[in-house]
Amino acid sequence: MGNVGLLYVGAILFINGCALLGLVRENGAVPLNIFVGLLQVVTPTWLIVSSNGDPDIIFAASGLYLFGFTYLYVAFNTIWGFDGTGLGWFSLFVAIAAVAYAVVSAVRDDWAFAVIWLLWAYLWWLFFELLGRGRAELTAYTGAVAAIEGWTTAAIPAFLLLIGHWDVVPNAVMAVIVAVVSVGGFLLARSRLASRTVPSTPTPAGA
C-alpha cells in the first residue's frame, strides 16, 4: 500500500471509529469517506494501468480496492440510507481476503504487515457481525477497534515509512509491537465499555 494512502486510511479509520462511538454525529464522516475512498480507487487503477503487467505491482495495488470500496460504501449508505446488510456481508468478503494478504506477507517475511493485515481482517469481521448479522451491541467496541487501528495499523506505520524509520526496528520485532499495542488497546477499550454498561450493584437497605 502506498505510504501516503496508508496515512489517510489511518485518518478515516479513526474518524469512522469516532462516528461509531457517537463522537462524530449524523453524516459528519461522509466527506472524508468519499475523499479517501476515491483515493484508494484511483491510485490502484493508475498503478495497474502503468504497471506494464508486473504481477507484484498489480497484487500490491489490488488490496487498495478493499479499502476504497469499503469507504465509498459507507459514504453511500449514509447519504442514501441503503440497508447496511450489504456492507456487512461485503465486510466478510474483505475479512477473508485480508487473511489471504496476511498469509502472502508472512510468506514474503514481512511479519509486521502480516500482523497488520490480520488486524484489519479482525476489524472487517467486526463490521460483518455488526452490520451483516445485526449485532448492535458491538457498535461501540467496533468503533473503539477502528479508532485504535487507525493509529496502530495505519497512521503511525505510514509516518514511519514516510520518514524512513520503519526498518530501524527488525521487522519481526515491529510485528510484535504492533500486535501487543493493538490488542492491549482492544482489551482496555472492552474493559472500559463494559464498565459503562454494567449497572452498579444496589446498596442494601441499612448499609
URNOR-V474229 format. One record per helix or strand of 3 or more residues. SS is the DSSP state (h for helix, s for strand). FROM is the first residue (numbers start at 1). TO is the last residue. If there is no record, write none. Layout:
SS&FROM&TO ; SS&FROM&TO
//
This chain:
h&3&20 ; h&30&49 ; h&55&80 ; h&85&107 ; h&111&132 ; h&136&162 ; h&166&168 ; h&171&197
//
